[in-house]
Amino acid sequence: MDDRILDIYDHYVHSSEPRRVFLTKLAKTAGGAAAAAAILPLLEGTGAEAAMIPENDPRLATETVSFKGAGDMKAYVARPKAGGKLPTVVVIHENRGLTDHIRDIARRLAAEGFLAVAPDMLTPIGGTPKDRDKARDMIGTLKGGDVVKNLVATARFAGSHANSSGNVGAVGFCWGGQRTNMLAVADPQLKAAVAYYGRQPTKDLDKINAKLMLHYASDDKNVNKGIDAYVKGLKAAGKSVEMHQYPGTKHAFNNDANPERYNAAAAKQAWQRTVAFLKANLG
């Protein structure tokens, strides 16, 4: 697919651009309304095409739970049925909310032996809607301070879960990748953080105690422009950081529910690194 089309879509997803404006741009670039209509499903997917671990996997126990943050919060929790005290991971979603894809990510972690807690960060304003464009608009109304408070509350809830070992880490994607970095700054108890193509904080890096793993696409100019300063600042502050950039990839390369941006080879390598990193640092 023409890179210009992917760029138009990325801009739309990560901005407040009205859908009608996006569709007009898409039609112009694709060569007409009919071509745009054919391309659109490839760009957007349905959010659930590539579930790797089914909801009813007999190895796992899943549930939706409620807990207190800055207000009422909900989260999807997945764990091995065998139980026991498990290393625990907070899974922070993209800017489309707690989708089926993110629930699948939580189940993938559970299948690897983790207790996975995926908060719905839109809970305070009604929860993730089925309309993904509405979710994007809603997420833009969240107050940054409340988001951080709710993430710290999620980490505390996760660490106090009956099946948690008390060792808590986080992994996040896109919007959630940036919030993973923010959580690392805000929560001195966090032991490990994995940020997929997330924007970078520029201050208070000395407050981070978590070990960091950063995954970036090679072609993601708006996100990538802050990489060098972030890594340099972390190292100057004496922090543990491991950064990987994947050739031939674009933003959201891990999202297998988005066929045009998904890169299977890079996603597999990043996931293997992520799981090994979390196991090494969470026990």
BELDAKA-V838546 format. One record per residue. N is the residue number from 1. RES is the residue in three letters. PHI is phi in degrees with one decimal (NA if undefined). Layout:
# BELDAKA-V838546
N_RES_PHI / N_RES_PHI
This chain:
# BELDAKA-V838546
1_MET_NA / 2_ASP_-54.1 / 3_ASP_-59.6 / 4_ARG_-63.3 / 5_ILE_-67.2 / 6_LEU_-63.1 / 7_ASP_-65.8 / 8_ILE_-62.3 / 9_TYR_-67.9 / 10_ASP_-60.2 / 11_HIS_-61.8 / 12_TYR_-61.6 / 13_VAL_-62.6 / 14_HIS_-104.6 / 15_SER_-139.3 / 16_SER_-100.9 / 17_GLU_-58.1 / 18_PRO_-61.7 / 19_ARG_-61.5 / 20_ARG_-62.5 / 21_VAL_-68.7 / 22_PHE_-59.5 / 23_LEU_-65.6 / 24_THR_-65.0 / 25_LYS_-63.0 / 26_LEU_-62.8 / 27_ALA_-62.6 / 28_LYS_-63.7 / 29_THR_-76.7 / 30_ALA_-79.2 / 31_GLY_103.2 / 32_GLY_136.2 / 33_ALA_-64.1 / 34_ALA_-65.6 / 35_ALA_-64.8 / 36_ALA_-62.6 / 37_ALA_-63.9 / 38_ALA_-73.2 / 39_ILE_-79.5 / 40_LEU_-53.4 / 41_PRO_-62.7 / 42_LEU_-70.1 / 43_LEU_-72.0 / 44_GLU_-93.4 / 45_GLY_58.8 / 46_THR_-115.8 / 47_GLY_94.3 / 48_ALA_-140.1 / 49_GLU_-63.1 / 50_ALA_-116.6 / 51_ALA_-58.2 / 52_MET_-86.2 / 53_ILE_-122.2 / 54_PRO_-66.2 / 55_GLU_-55.9 / 56_ASN_-98.6 / 57_ASP_-53.7 / 58_PRO_-65.8 / 59_ARG_-79.9 / 60_LEU_-116.7 / 61_ALA_-115.6 / 62_THR_-130.7 / 63_GLU_-162.6 / 64_THR_-107.0 / 65_VAL_-123.2 / 66_SER_-118.3 / 67_PHE_-158.3 / 68_LYS_-98.2 / 69_GLY_-124.0 / 70_ALA_-64.0 / 71_GLY_-150.8 / 72_ASP_-69.9 / 73_MET_-131.3 / 74_LYS_-129.7 / 75_ALA_-150.4 / 76_TYR_-93.7 / 77_VAL_-117.9 / 78_ALA_-132.0 / 79_ARG_-155.7 / 80_PRO_-66.1 / 81_LYS_-63.7 / 82_ALA_-59.8 / 83_GLY_74.2 / 84_GLY_85.8 / 85_LYS_-87.6 / 86_LEU_-118.9 / 87_PRO_-59.7 / 88_THR_-124.4 / 89_VAL_-129.6 / 90_VAL_-84.5 / 91_VAL_-107.1 / 92_ILE_-105.3 / 93_HIS_-75.7 / 94_GLU_-77.3 / 95_ASN_-82.9 / 96_ARG_-104.5 / 97_GLY_85.0 / 98_LEU_-81.3 / 99_THR_-90.3 / 100_ASP_-59.4 / 101_HIS_-61.9 / 102_ILE_-69.9 / 103_ARG_-60.3 / 104_ASP_-65.5 / 105_ILE_-58.6 / 106_ALA_-60.8 / 107_ARG_-67.6 / 108_ARG_-61.4 / 109_LEU_-66.6 / 110_ALA_-61.0 / 111_ALA_-65.8 / 112_GLU_-90.7 / 113_GLY_102.0 / 114_PHE_-103.2 / 115_LEU_-88.9 / 116_ALA_-109.9 / 117_VAL_-123.1 / 118_ALA_-110.2 / 119_PRO_-72.7 / 120_ASP_-91.9 / 121_MET_-70.6 / 122_LEU_-92.6 / 123_THR_-49.6 / 124_PRO_-62.5 / 125_ILE_-120.3 / 126_GLY_113.1 / 127_GLY_88.5 / 128_THR_-65.8 / 129_PRO_-83.4 / 130_LYS_-68.5 / 131_ASP_-74.9 / 132_ARG_-69.6 / 133_ASP_-68.1 / 134_LYS_-65.2 / 135_ALA_-60.6 / 136_ARG_-59.2 / 137_ASP_-66.4 / 138_MET_-64.6 / 139_ILE_-65.5 / 140_GLY_-71.5 / 141_THR_-95.2 / 142_LEU_-67.3 / 143_LYS_-85.5 / 144_GLY_-55.0 / 145_GLY_-63.9 / 146_ASP_-67.8 / 147_VAL_-59.1 / 148_VAL_-63.3 / 149_LYS_-59.6 / 150_ASN_-71.2 / 151_LEU_-69.5 / 152_VAL_-63.1 / 153_ALA_-62.8 / 154_THR_-64.3 / 155_ALA_-62.3 / 156_ARG_-67.3 / 157_PHE_-60.1 / 158_ALA_-60.6 / 159_GLY_-69.8 / 160_SER_-95.3 / 161_HIS_-61.0 / 162_ALA_-58.8 / 163_ASN_-101.5 / 164_SER_-92.3 / 165_SER_-76.2 / 166_GLY_94.6 / 167_ASN_-90.7 / 168_VAL_-119.1 / 169_GLY_-127.4 / 170_ALA_-146.0 / 171_VAL_-138.3 / 172_GLY_-145.0 / 173_PHE_-128.5 / 174_CYS_59.3 / 175_TRP_-51.7 / 176_GLY_-70.7 / 177_GLY_-66.2 / 178_GLN_-63.9 / 179_ARG_-69.8 / 180_THR_-63.9 / 181_ASN_-61.6 / 182_MET_-67.1 / 183_LEU_-64.0 / 184_ALA_-60.5 / 185_VAL_-70.0 / 186_ALA_-83.2 / 187_ASP_-118.8 / 188_PRO_-67.4 / 189_GLN_-85.5 / 190_LEU_-66.3 / 191_LYS_-96.9 / 192_ALA_-152.9 / 193_ALA_-141.1 / 194_VAL_-120.4 / 195_ALA_-110.1 / 196_TYR_-93.5 / 197_TYR_36.0 / 198_GLY_-106.5 / 199_ARG_-63.5 / 200_GLN_-114.2 / 201_PRO_-69.0 / 202_THR_-118.1 / 203_LYS_-144.1 / 204_ASP_62.7 / 205_LEU_-66.0 / 206_ASP_-67.0 / 207_LYS_-80.8 / 208_ILE_-74.0 / 209_ASN_-108.2 / 210_ALA_-67.9 / 211_LYS_-79.8 / 212_LEU_-116.0 / 213_MET_-126.1 / 214_LEU_-119.9 / 215_HIS_-115.1 / 216_TYR_-132.5 / 217_ALA_-77.1 / 218_SER_-75.4 / 219_ASP_-118.7 / 220_ASP_-156.7 / 221_LYS_-59.6 / 222_ASN_-68.0 / 223_VAL_-77.1 / 224_ASN_-71.4 / 225_LYS_-65.0 / 226_GLY_-100.2 / 227_ILE_-61.9 / 228_ASP_-58.4 / 229_ALA_-65.9 / 230_TYR_-66.4 / 231_VAL_-63.4 / 232_LYS_-61.8 / 233_GLY_-65.1 / 234_LEU_-63.9 / 235_LYS_-66.6 / 236_ALA_-64.7 / 237_ALA_-86.9 / 238_GLY_77.3 / 239_LYS_-91.2 / 240_SER_-89.5 / 241_VAL_-140.2 / 242_GLU_-124.8 / 243_MET_-117.7 / 244_HIS_-128.8 / 245_GLN_-124.5 / 246_TYR_-110.9 / 247_PRO_-60.5 / 248_GLY_73.7 / 249_THR_-118.6 / 250_LYS_-117.4 / 251_HIS_-49.9 / 252_ALA_70.9 / 253_PHE_-63.8 / 254_ASN_-83.5 / 255_ASN_-81.2 / 256_ASP_-75.8 / 257_ALA_-90.2 / 258_ASN_-125.7 / 259_PRO_-60.1 / 260_GLU_-80.6 / 261_ARG_-105.6 / 262_TYR_-65.1 / 263_ASN_-123.7 / 264_ALA_-59.8 / 265_ALA_-65.4 / 266_ALA_-67.3 / 267_ALA_-62.2 / 268_LYS_-63.4 / 269_GLN_-64.8 / 270_ALA_-63.7 / 271_TRP_-66.1 / 272_GLN_-60.7 / 273_ARG_-64.4 / 274_THR_-62.5 / 275_VAL_-63.4 / 276_ALA_-62.1 / 277_PHE_-64.8 / 278_LEU_-67.0 / 279_LYS_-64.6 / 280_ALA_-66.8 / 281_ASN_-104.6 / 282_LEU_-112.1 / 283_GLY_87.1
